[in-house]
Structure formats: C-alpha cells, structure tokens
Amino acid sequence: MAVNFIEELRWRGMLHDAMPGTEEYLLEQMRAAYVGFDPTADSLHIGNLVPIMLLAHYQRAGHKPFALVGGATGMIGDPSGKSAERNLLDENTLRHNQEAIKLQLSQFLDFESDEPNAAVLVNNYDWMKEFSFLDFIRDVGKHITVNYMMAKDSVKNRISSESSDGMSFTEFTYQLVQGYDFLHLYKEHDCTLQMGGSDQWGNITTGTELIRRIGGGKGYALTCPLITKSDGSKFGKSEGGNVWLDAKRTSPYKFYQYWLNTSDQDAEKYIKIFTFLTKEEIENLIVAHNEAPHQRILQKKLADEITIMVHSQEDLDNAIKASNILFGKSTSEDLKGLDEATFLDVFDGVPQAEISKDNISNGVDIIGALAEHTGFLKSNGEARRALKENSISVNKEKVKDGYSITSNDLINDQFVLLQRGKKNYFVIRAV
C-alpha cells in the first residue's frame, strides 16, 4: 500500500491498541475493515468523529471501509462505559436513523466511487432479524464460554459497580452479537479488521475469537483512544448536551464555537485527530500559534476545517460572520443577514422583552425602548445619560436622543438588538 495506515494513526495520536501483526498485514494489500455506529438517534455527534476519521483515513490509505449501523445491536444496548440500560427502538425509527447517518458519513467517506475501495454501509439487523434465538445459542453461543465473557472489562465493571443495578442477560449477550457481526462480515465480505474506541476492545476480540473458532480464520483488532479534554470535562458535550453533526440539532454557529473555544493544549491534540492536514502543515501551525497564542491560530484553523467538513464552506462563512457580530466589527447589514436560528444562537441568554408590532410600526421612542418598555436601563434618566455618552446602539449602529425604533429596524421581521457599550446586549422581540 502507498500509505502506512498505522503510521498515520500513530503520529496523529489516534492509535490506542492493535493486535500484533496488524501493521504488516495492512501493508500487504487492500483489506476491508469496519466500524460500528449506534443508530439510536438520527444524527451522529462529535463523539463519533474519531471512528469516522479512522474509516476516512483507512479509505485514503487505499483500504476498503465498511460502516456498520447497529440496527440489531441498537435494539439491545452496549454495556461498555454505561451504567444504565438504554431504550429500545422500533425498526422504522432505526431505518430512518440509518439513512440520516449514511448522509453524514458520506461527508467523510466515498460510497459512490467505482474504485474497489468504495465505502459500504451495512446494517446488522439485515442478518440478525431471521436468526432465531435457538439457532443463535446453538451455532454461536456454544463457541464462547461464560468465563470468557465474564472476564471482559465491560462486564466486570458493570457487575461490580455500586451505582449499577447489575446487568441484564440482554446486555450480557451484546458482545456475542457484536462478535457475530465481525464473523458475518468476515465470511460475506472478507472483512478482517474491526476498529473502534478503546472501550470496545473486549467486544472486538470476541469477534476475532469467533472468526478463529467458527470461521477457521484470523481477524484483527484496532482501537483508538477515547478523547478527553485537558480540564477533565467531557469531550463532545456543551451546556446544551451533545454537540451533534446535524445542523438542526446543533447549529453550524454553535458547532464552530465549540471548536473555537478549545484550550491551546486540546487544540494541538485535536487538529491532528479531526483534520486531514499533513504533519508538516500541523507542525507549522503549532509553531505559528506558539509565537502568538493570543491570535488562536490553532483553534481558528481547527474550527474552519471541521466546520467545512461536517457542514459546508457557506455554513463556515455564516458562522464566522455571526461570531464577528459579538466579538468583532460588524454592521446592521451583517445582523440583518442572520437567519432566525443563528440570531437566537448568537444572542442566547441575552435578556429579552416583547413589544407589539403595532407599536413598532408607529415608532417607539428610544428612551421608552431602553427603559419603560423593556427595563434594559433602570430609568428614563439613565437612558438619557447613556445616549448623551454616545454609548447606545440599535442593531450595531450608534443612535442619539430623539431616535425612534420602527419596522425598518426589525431583523427577520421580529428582532431589534439594543446595545450599551461593548458588551451589554438586549433583544426586543416584536410580537
């Protein structure tokens, strides 16, 4: 192969563990590998980005990636790293989620190529739905001992955890079902490598064991580290919960901000993991960043690259424009260019008051708008003083005493942005 996949992962900090001989095996010829994705939502989140990047690098190295959507395993629930059993989904929901996930994966993987290493999406529900319980325990279950299954960390940790109510039989069998997926893909697609997060090592090696015992062959396992943040908080979470890849769940603006706000230490780690920039490009960026940390060169490049990859250049441009509204120089035209969702994202948490559209169409005196109608400032006197000090803006433009807010000031036909000084904002919502 032209590219050493393992070496690529190694310098990027994306390799946690690999079975002995994996590197040499992958250098011999094109190999098929898979990663499993949980379809319990109709969007992946940034916690899924590491395994997605694994598959993307795998395809770029000339190998064939399989993305497995766990329609069957999604009905059970993986105990790895969890303390409670998950809700089970019906087939229609899982199918809908599968299509949404494929769309997101196609931003990173080429499913349409005529090349032999085109990516393939599979759903384990397709081969598990006809499998009767009796057939499964006879043909698969008898090959793995309970002692072997109990020795797995995911099982031991769950059973011994004080906060856990124990582990259901359903979840206990999860590793057998995932192991069978590997055996199935091995037999049907000559897929010989399974990749995943380091918490998946036990499930993956159950698959290699089934390939050895039932398939009479050899499977390989490779894991990447679980991503952490230097301050100890959980990677992939914001105040609103998961940071999703779907723009309807996490807007491109909030997505962009998440990466822009990473610490220097994390940005240096993340830019290797979450972009396709070369080693030389990244080393140059790190040098430039260390010379002028206040410019946040690494964070900006990281946020740019990953926002374009997950969303689009247009979404990035809008996110930057929206960011400049709060932190840079911008005009009323920039404000009026924001769609409603982005406007509300940018001014999330800013106090608001409602004024009727009729009042606004007749004109609302600026002093009333600042004090009586909104309570933004405490009194008419304070409003007059602020206007005299030239510290009041309407939609980013300075105004003087005597100004009236009218329908012409409405952003998206419903908002007016008041501002005192640089950082005090207030939103009027026309109703």
ABEGO torsion letter per residue (X at the ends): XABBAAAAAAAAGABABBBBGAAAAAAABBBBBBBBBBAABABBBAAAAAAAAAAAAAAAAGBBBBBBBBAAAAAAEBABGBABBBBBBBAAAAAAAAAAAAAAAAAABBAABABAABBBBBBAAAAAAABBAAAAAAAAAAABBAAAAAABAAAAAAAABAABAEBBAAAAAAAAAAAAAAAAAAAAAGBABBBEBAAAAAAAAAAAAAAAAAAGBBBBBBBBBBBBBAAGBBBGBBAAEBBBABAAABBAAAAAAAAAABBAAAAAAAAAAABABBAAAAAAAAAAAAABAAAGAAAAAAAAAAAAAABBAAAAAAAAAAAAAAABBBBAAAAAABBAAAAAAAABGBBBBBBBAAAAAAEBBAAAAABAAAGABABAAAAAAAAAAGABBBGGBBBBBGBBBBAAABBGGABBBBBBEAABBBBBBBX
